[in-house]
Amino acid sequence: MGSDSELSFALDLTLDEARRRSAVLEAIGEDWDPVAVLAEEERAYDMLYSGLDPEQQRIYDELVQAGVLPDRTVGRVAD
C-alpha cells in the first residue's frame, strides 16, 4: 500500500432513519392532528403581528419588503 492510496467507505443509514421516524411518530402519538397544529400556528402568528404600534408596523413592513418575514397583512384593515 502506497502513501497515495485513498480509503473509501459507504454508510447505509436506512435502518437508523426508519428507527428515528418510528420514534418520532410514537412520541407524537396517535391523536396528533397536523392540520390543527398548522391552524394554531397561524393563529399564533396572527396574534404576534397584531396590535403593532406605528413604529413596529413600519419595521415589520420593511422586513416583509426585504423578504425576511412573510407578508401576513392579507385582510388587514389599513390604518
C-alpha positions in Angstrom: 0.0 0.0 0.0 1.4 3.3 -1.0 1.1 6.7 0.7 -1.2 8.0 -2.1 -3.9 5.4 -1.5 -7.4 6.5 -0.6 -9.8 4.9 1.7 -13.4 4.8 0.6 -16.4 3.6 2.6 -20.1 3.9 2.5 -22.6 4.0 5.3 -26.2 2.9 4.9 -28.4 4.9 7.3 -31.7 3.5 6.1 -32.3 1.4 9.2 -31.4 4.2 11.5 -33.7 6.6 9.6 -36.6 4.2 9.8 -35.9 3.8 13.6 -35.8 7.6 14.0 -39.1 8.1 12.1 -40.7 5.4 14.1 -39.6 7.0 17.4 -40.9 10.4 16.3 -44.3 9.1 15.3 -44.5 7.2 18.6 -43.6 10.3 20.6 -46.2 12.4 18.7 -48.9 10.0 19.5 -52.0 8.9 17.5 -54.1 11.9 18.3 -51.7 14.4 16.6 -53.6 16.5 14.0 -51.2 18.3 11.7 -54.0 20.4 10.2 -55.0 21.6 13.6 -51.4 22.3 14.6 -50.9 24.4 11.5 -54.1 26.3 12.2 -52.9 27.0 15.7 -49.5 28.2 14.4 -51.3 30.6 12.0 -53.4 32.0 14.9 -50.2 32.4 17.0 -48.6 34.4 14.2 -51.7 36.5 13.7 -51.6 37.3 17.4 -47.8 38.0 17.3 -48.1 40.5 14.5 -51.4 42.2 15.6 -51.7 45.4 17.5 -48.3 46.8 16.4 -47.7 50.4 17.1 -46.8 52.6 14.1 -43.0 52.2 14.6 -43.3 48.4 14.9 -45.6 48.3 11.9 -43.0 50.3 9.9 -40.3 47.9 10.8 -42.5 44.9 10.1 -43.3 46.3 6.7 -39.6 46.9 5.9 -38.8 43.3 6.9 -41.6 41.9 4.7 -40.4 44.1 1.8 -36.8 42.8 2.3 -38.1 39.2 2.3 -37.1 38.5 5.9 -40.7 37.9 7.1 -43.7 36.6 5.1 -46.4 39.1 4.3 -49.2 38.4 6.8 -51.2 41.5 6.0 -53.8 39.8 3.8 -57.1 41.1 5.1 -55.5 43.6 7.4 -57.5 46.8 7.7 -55.5 49.8 6.6 -54.9 52.5 9.2 
